[in-house]
């Protein structure tokens, strides 16, 4: 098939391109390369590369493709708080426009990278796709509003699918440390401390970034009638953890590191434990490649390989907010 990917040089994109090319698909990809500084390993290149803002794509550039996989976004809550207008412009308005162009171009399937963060402060402990949405950030609101707009666009010729991804973690050639697992592990590795900014009690569903890529490929191959216009939580029931549980697992990997509760954010209101039964009913053969234990062990070995340091932890290179602030002029 011919697949068009946005955000291929982000955190998940390199894994996705590798999997698509391994299956023999023709891949075009679009990315503004805001995060090129965070590359720590070589990546698989697409057949066609467009270095541009997704908001400037045209119908002609999308013609002839079977599927759009839309990853590109300002995927950072602090940036949304700092400048919500940019988050809405790219994540919501840009995504809706892209879907409209894809529909005009005759693209049959549109896989949208949404997020379990839209559940916000979960009202129940086992949140499925019918649960109330309680967004707490501009990022989460942008995902909800895009889902609603694309749902209304669905018809016989255009099949949107919404991947409500768990919180990502793990090794990627385009690395980042501003995710809870990566942050706790990288801090312990480089500074000998496991710094928890909340009280450690909030729940998070977790998924390795490569497994999100696997889900995209699985939903590309799934029968249309099974996934048409569906929102699907992406993860696994056994991969829900409290932040303090993650810290304990980091300490098991690095027993010399001590757990420190900094109290910077107090009681984190983002607290959601998610149910993933729908994913496995729709895709009974789908399985995660990584558990939190194996994913953290792999990341630990990669931190050793690249000699990750305290300067890396404190610097700009692997923190999305800092890189976005540096490159703000490219997206205004």
Secondary structure, DSSP 8 states (H G I E B T S, - for coil): -EEEEESTTSTTHHHHHHHHHHTT-EEEEE---TTGGGB-S-----SEEE-S-GGG--HHHHTT-SEEEE--S---HHHHHH-HHHHIIIIIIIHHHHHHHHHHTT--EEEEEEEGGGG-B-SSSSB-TTS-----SHHHHHHHHHHHHHHHH-BTTBEEEEEEE-EEES--SB----SHHHHHHHHHHHHSEEEEEE-S--EEEEEEHHHHHHHHHHHHHS-HHHHTT-EEEES-GGGEEEHHHHHHHHHHH-TT-EEEEEEEEES-S-B--B--HHHHHH-TT---S--HHHHHHHHHHHHHHTT--HHHHHSSTT-HHHHHHHTGGGT-
